[in-house]
Structure formats: structure tokens, C-alpha cells
């Protein structure tokens, strides 16, 4: 829309121009005036759209307004290009449709499927090129989440640190059931908003948490713990409710979960994962019993035919690593993609 705006100010006639957009232009006031009005005023009479908009404030209304003003709207992008355009905004579409954030998990695993040795050490399963791309993934999500154990072991800030990056830092969400983060942990450096998800019924919190909250370095979000019956005496957060609540409060369309195994397993057990990002490093721990696997579900299938399946799988090499990404078949992303990009 900036190009159209510049053309209008220059006095150029756009009556014979055609416009190509990735998403149906909006017809309502938000942070900017309606795009439909700008298109109509420009004199453009043919608009090509890659993806329909499932936002109730835009769906159908924009097309009707443009048509009434004599602008022809066509959904005639090649399907492969429409699909790529969909992926640019897939979290926006998903949140509009289901009123919850798109959840993606990211992990580096060895050839024997481990994310860490028995003692928790995982530096480094993947190579430098893979780790650099992780920062790209972070930059494409509204928030990055991890468990406090992973946070302590990896000593990570969970920020985007790409050379020349000037975009917005993702919100950091640390699932902190036991309130264990030490005061000198780098995650407390004020690089981006930090949310600590802590037990609601805890009678006291570490003193440095309270001091940092007063300085607006962190936010304490308090949620109920729920018991996991039979399997363990430990209690856990209902992560689906936690992420949905935080999504609504902080406008988070997408959350990249970077660990650990407990969070991954809980998400898989409750069918909450939408997309997977896995980096497979050429290493073997050989420890089938004690080294950490990314998932441990409560009722594992007895046959491979009943295993969880990834769809629309794509792979790429980063150095010696193989990057694999795909969608969970039961989370509605691909169905939504077909609905909004069907020509």
C-alpha cells in the first residue's frame, strides 16, 4: 500500500494499473485507514488477491465495497504462490479462526532421537548454521516459550540476535512451576518483555522476582496448577489455557516453544502442537534409557500405523544438519490453508 500512497501523492494516474496483494485489503479503521478506500481513490480497476481474509471485519465486506466502486477482484494467483502467501500470515489466520495462538515446537535432536545427554547437556547437537536459523524462526513468532529447567541449563536469553536485525523482539514466556530462576540469569536482562508463568496458589515468590517486577523487567502471570493423575505426584499448568490466555492478553498470534521435554510431551499429549521445527544433527548418544527424548506421551501407540504423522513436510540442509518442518495433521492449518487459498 505504500507504493500506491506514493503514486497518489505524485499525481500519477493508476487507471490502467493492476494491483497484486497477498491478502484481501481491509475495509475498516485500525492502526491505518481502510486500504479499500485508498485503492478506490487510486483509480485501480483490477485487483489480484492471493488469500482470502477470515477476519469477520474484512471477510466479504471488502470485496463488496470494491465491487460497488467498479474494482474487479480476482483470486487468480497460482496455488503454489497462494500457499506461500498464506504462510506469511498463517498465525494471523489461525488465531482469527480458532481464537488461540499457533503453537510451534523447535528442537535439535541426535540421530538416535535425543535432545540431551542423561545429565541434561545438549551443547551442541546442531551446528552453527542451524543455530543461526533458529534466530530467524524466533523473529517470525510473537513469543518464544520454554520451561525454567531448560532456561537454567541452556542459560539462554531467548532473543533474536541476527546481525542487522531491527525488528521487534518476541515476548519471552518461561513456564516456571518451581520458581527456580537465579537472580543473575541472563534472561532477566531487559532485552524484551519477559513473562514468568508461576503458580497462583504459591504463598511467596523469590524476592528478586518481586524486585524485578517492580522495575517492570518481568511480569508474573499466575495460573492454577493441576495434578497429573497416577503417573506422578507433580502438578503442571494446563498449557492450552495458559497460552490461550496470554495470547489474548498480549496479542500473541504465534508462540515458538523451545523446550523442554516435559512441555513438549504435555503439548503432544493434549494435541496442542500445530507445527514442528526439528534440526537433526549427525550425532549419536547411544544411551537409549537415560538420555532425554523430546516426547513421552501417556498412551504410546502399539503400532507404527497409529503414530502421530506430520503433513506437508519439508526438509533443508544447514551445514551437516537436516532441518525438517511439518504440520500436525489434526490441527486444522492445512484445512484452513485450502479454504483461504482455493482458486
N, C-alpha and C positions, 0 to 999 in steps of 0.2 A: 504493500500500500504506500510506502514511502516514495516509490518511483512514480506512482500515479499522482501523489500530492505534489511532487516537484514539477511534473509536467503541467499540472493545473496552474501552478504559480507562474510558470514560464509563459503561459498563454497559448501553448501548443494545442492543436486540435487532435483529439483522440477518437473522432467519429469513425474512422476506418480501422481502428486498432482492435485487436483481440487480446483478452486477458486470460492468463492461466494461473490458477491458485491451487494450493494443496488442500484447502479446507473452505467450505461454504462460508462466504463473508458474513459477519454478524450484522444484525439489524437493530441493535439496542445500544444504549449508552452504558459504558463500563468505565474502564480507565481511559478509553479513547471514544470519540464519536462513532456512530454507525458507519461501517465500511460500505454498506449498500448505498448510502446517500452519496458518498464520495464517487463511487462507480457511476451512479446515475448522472451526477453533475459533470463527470468527465466526458460524457458522450459516447463511451464504450457501449457497443450493442451486442457483443458476443463474449460470453464468459465460459471458460472451460474449468471444471471443478474436479479435483482428484477424489475427494472424500466427502460424503455427506456428513452433516453435523447432527449428533444425537442429543445436543443440548436443547431442552424444551423451549428455551428463549429464542432459539435460532431456527430449529427444525421447521421446515415448510414456510415459515413466515418470510425468511429472506428471499426464497425463490419466488414467492407470490409478489413481494414488493418489487423485485427486479423485473419480473414478467409484466407487471402492470405498467412499469415505466418504459417498456419496449426493449428490455435487455433479454436476449436469448441465453438460457443457461443449459449447458450440456455436460453430462457426466461421461466423457468420452476418452479419458486417459487410458492407455494400455494397462491391463490389470497388474502387471508386474510393477509398473511405476506407481499405480494407486496404492499397492501394498506397501511400498517403501514410504510413501507419504503418510500412510496410516501409522507406520511405526514411529514416525517423528512425534506423533501425538497420542500414542496408544494409551498412555497412562491417563490422559485427559478424557479420552473416550470411555475408558474402563470405569473411571470414577463417576462420570456422568450416568453411566448405565446401571452400576451396581452400588453406588454410594459407599464405596470403600476403596482404599488405596490398592494399586497394583503392587504385589509383593514379589520381588525377585531375590533369589539366593545366589551368592557368589562364593566359590570355594576353590582352593587349589588342592588336588589330590594326587597321590602317587599311583603308579601302575597297579598296585595291589589295593587301591581304593582307600587309602588312609589320608587323613588331614593333619595328623601329628603323630609323633612317637608316643610311647606309653607315658612318658613324663610330661607331655604337652608341647615339646619343642617342634616347631614347624618351619623354622628359618633355614634355608628356603626350599620349599618344594618346587615352586615355579621360578623361572628365570627373570632377568631384568626387564625384558620386553613385555612379558605378561604383566608384571607388576606396574609397569607404566600404563598399560591399557586399563588396569583397574581404576586408575585416576580418571580416565575418560568415562568409565562406567559411573563413577561417583558423580561426575559433573552432569550426567544425564538424568539423575534422580533428585527428587526434592529432599530426601533424607537418607542417611546411612545408619543402620542399626546393628548392634552387636550385644552379646552378653558381657557382663562385667568380668567374668573369668577370662574370656578372650581378650578383653581390653587390657587386663593386667599382664597376661602372658605375652601378648604381641607389643605392648607398650605403644599402641598406635594412637594418632590424633584423629584418624578417620576423616581427613580433609582432602581436598583436591590440591595437589602440588605439581602442576604441569607448568613448564616454562612458558611464560607469557600469558597464563590464564588470568582473565579479569572478570570471569563470570561470578555468579553468586555461589557461595559455599553451601553445600547441603546441610540441613539440620542434622546434628548427631543425636541419636537415641541410644542410650545404654540401658539394657534390661538389668537392673541392679537389685535383685531379690535380697541379697545379704548385706548390701551397703558396704562393699569391701574396697572401693577405690581409694588408694592412698592420696594424701594431700598433694604430693609432688608429681602426680601423674600428668603427662603432657596433654591429656585430653582436657584438662582444666585451663590450659592456656586459651585466652579468649580469641580464638580464630573464627569461630562460628557459634551459632546457638547450640547449647548442649542441654538435652533433656535427660534427666535420670528418672527412670521408672522404678519407683520404690513402693514397698508395702504400705498400704493405707493404715493398717492397724498397728504399725510399729510405734512404740511409746517414745522412742528417742532416735535421733539421727546423728551421725558423726558431726562433731562441732564444725569441721571445715566445710561440710556440705552447707550448713546454715550460714556460715560467714560468706561463702561464695554466692549463695542465693541472695543475700542482702546486697552484694556488689553486682548483681544481675549477670554473673558469669554462668550460672546454671539455673535450670528450672526443675523443681521437684514435682513430678506428676505422680500422684498417689493412687494406686489401684488395689483392689481386693486380690488376695491370693486364694487359689482353690486347690484342694487336695487331689492328688493323683492316686486313686484307689488301688489297693492291692499291690501295685508294682513297687511303690516306695512310700516312705513317710514324709518325704519332702513335699512342699506345696509350690505351685507355679502360678504365674499370671495366665489369664486367658488372653493369649496373644492376639487373637482375632479381634476381641473387644478393645484391647489396648491400642492396636494400630488404627482401627477404625475411629476411635475417639480422638487420637492425636491427629489423624488426617483431617477431621472436621474442624478441630480447634486451630490448627496451624496451616491449613490449606495445603496438605501434602497429597499429591496425586500418586506418587510412586515412592517406594521405600526399598533400598538395596540392603539386604541382610547379609552381613559378612561373618556370622558365626555367633556361637559355636555349635557343637554337635547337639546339645540339648535343645537349643532354639530351632535348629534345622529339623530335628526329629518331631518336635511339637507341632511345627507348621505342617510337616508332611502327614502326621497322624490326623490332623484336622482338615486336610485338603485345602490349605490356605495358600500354597505356592502357585504363582502364576507363571513365572519364568525362571529358568536355570541358566547360570553362567559358570561353567566349570573349566578350570585350567588343569590339564593333565600333564604332570611333569614326569620325565623319564627316570624315576627313582623307585626303588622297591624297599620297603621296610622289612619284609619277611616276618613280621610279627602279627600273625593272624588273630591272636587272642587279646593282646593288651594295647596295641596301637589303636588310635582313635579313628573310627569310621564316621562319615558325615551324618548318617542316618541310622536310627534304630527304632523301628516302628513297633507298636504294641502287638499287632497281629500280622506278622510277616506271611506272605503267601507261600503255600507249599509247592506251587508250580510256577515256572517262569512265565507261563501264559497269563498269570494273574498279577505280574509285577507292574508297577507304575510305568507308564510309557510317555516319553517326550514326543511332541509333534513339531513339525516344521523345523527340524534340526538342521543347524548349520555349523560348519567347522572351519577353523582357520589356524595357521601356524604362527606362533610368536616365538621366534628363536627355536629352541628344541622342544617347546611345549606345544600341545594341541589344545586349542580353545574350542569348546563345544557349547552352543546355546540352543535352547528349545523351549517350547511352551508345555505346560501341563495340559493333558488332553481334556480335563474335566473342568477347566476354569473359565471357559467362555470367551477367551481372547480371539481365537480363530473364528468362532461363530460371529462375533461382533465385527471382526475384520471383513468377513464376507458380506455382511449386511451393509456396511458403510462404503465398501469399495466396489460392490457389484455394479457392472455397467450394463 
